[in-house]
Amino acid sequence: MKDSLGKYSLVAAFTLLLGACANTPAPQGARTPGSESFRQHAVVEVPRFKIAEKSSSHATSEARHSVQLASHFARWKGTPYRFGGNSRSGIDCSGFVYVTFRDVLGITTPRTTAQLVKAGKRINEKQLSPGDLVFFNTGGRQRHVGIYIGDGKFMHASTSRGVVSSRLDSPYWARAYRESRRFLANRH
């Protein structure tokens, strides 16, 4: 009986201790859900970039590009679509490619999708690496371009959702896929 009472006392004390911890107010200035500080420092979900195992110098280059592209995407995610735009107030798909390559990789690309689809080196979809361009026919003569970011995903300026990441294997994009092109040197 004495043993049972001791066990129950221990469980009760532990329960009270946990309850007290759960009700302890956050320290002054802490970022708690609902606080202004928390809203100002909200975390932006960045797509994961999967790097295939390749030669160490190639893998290092891919990893560097992946990190740079992820950071760039986090800054531009949600930017509205605007035909002909090339700023945070609005950007189109080829403008997003142009700005990304210029700012992240230091490469000047053609400005329009029609020019981009004729430039760079054409590659097979199975050869895609972060930084490669993916092209789509989205209806009639309309073309769309995005930047491959790894793990079957690409980032682009969507006419309906602004700057987003999408899956190449989604029914819409898989059906619209046209080709891939590479602008980055030293890639296989």
Rosetta blueprint (number, residue, H / E / L):
1 M L
2 K H
3 D H
4 S H
5 L H
6 G H
7 K H
8 Y H
9 S H
10 L H
11 V H
12 A H
13 A H
14 F H
15 T H
16 L H
17 L H
18 L H
19 G H
20 A H
21 C H
22 A H
23 N L
24 T L
25 P L
26 A L
27 P L
28 Q L
29 G L
30 A L
31 R L
32 T L
33 P L
34 G L
35 S L
36 E H
37 S H
38 F H
39 R H
40 Q H
41 H L
42 A L
43 V L
44 V L
45 E L
46 V L
47 P L
48 R L
49 F L
50 K L
51 I L
52 A L
53 E L
54 K L
55 S L
56 S H
57 S H
58 H H
59 A H
60 T H
61 S H
62 E H
63 A H
64 R H
65 H H
66 S H
67 V H
68 Q H
69 L H
70 A H
71 S H
72 H H
73 F H
74 A H
75 R H
76 W H
77 K L
78 G L
79 T L
80 P L
81 Y E
82 R L
83 F L
84 G L
85 G L
86 N E
87 S E
88 R L
89 S L
90 G E
91 I E
92 D L
93 C H
94 S H
95 G H
96 F H
97 V H
98 Y H
99 V H
100 T H
101 F H
102 R H
103 D H
104 V H
105 L H
106 G L
107 I L
108 T L
109 T L
110 P L
111 R L
112 T L
113 T H
114 A H
115 Q H
116 L H
117 V L
118 K L
119 A L
120 G L
121 K E
122 R E
123 I E
124 N L
125 E H
126 K H
127 Q H
128 L L
129 S L
130 P L
131 G L
132 D L
133 L E
134 V E
135 F E
136 F E
137 N E
138 T E
139 G E
140 G L
141 R L
142 Q E
143 R E
144 H E
145 V E
146 G E
147 I E
148 Y E
149 I E
150 G E
151 D L
152 G L
153 K E
154 F E
155 M E
156 H E
157 A E
158 S E
159 T L
160 S L
161 R L
162 G E
163 V E
164 V E
165 S E
166 S E
167 R E
168 L L
169 D L
170 S L
171 P H
172 Y H
173 W H
174 A H
175 R H
176 A H
177 Y E
178 R E
179 E E
180 S E
181 R E
182 R E
183 F L
184 L L
185 A L
186 N L
187 R L
188 H L
